[in-house]
């Protein structure tokens, strides 16, 4: 089972998000799955 972050999905999330969360939780335990994370990084400037 994949390591899920957070371990549980919000009860108020749409059914489609619950379905994807459950499907991804069943993948190999070498994976880490992050739900609802805002990825940001520095933009390169010239």
Secondary structure, 3 states (H helix, E strand, C coil): CCEEECCCCCCCCCHHHHHHHHHHHCCCCCCEEECCCCCCCCCCCC
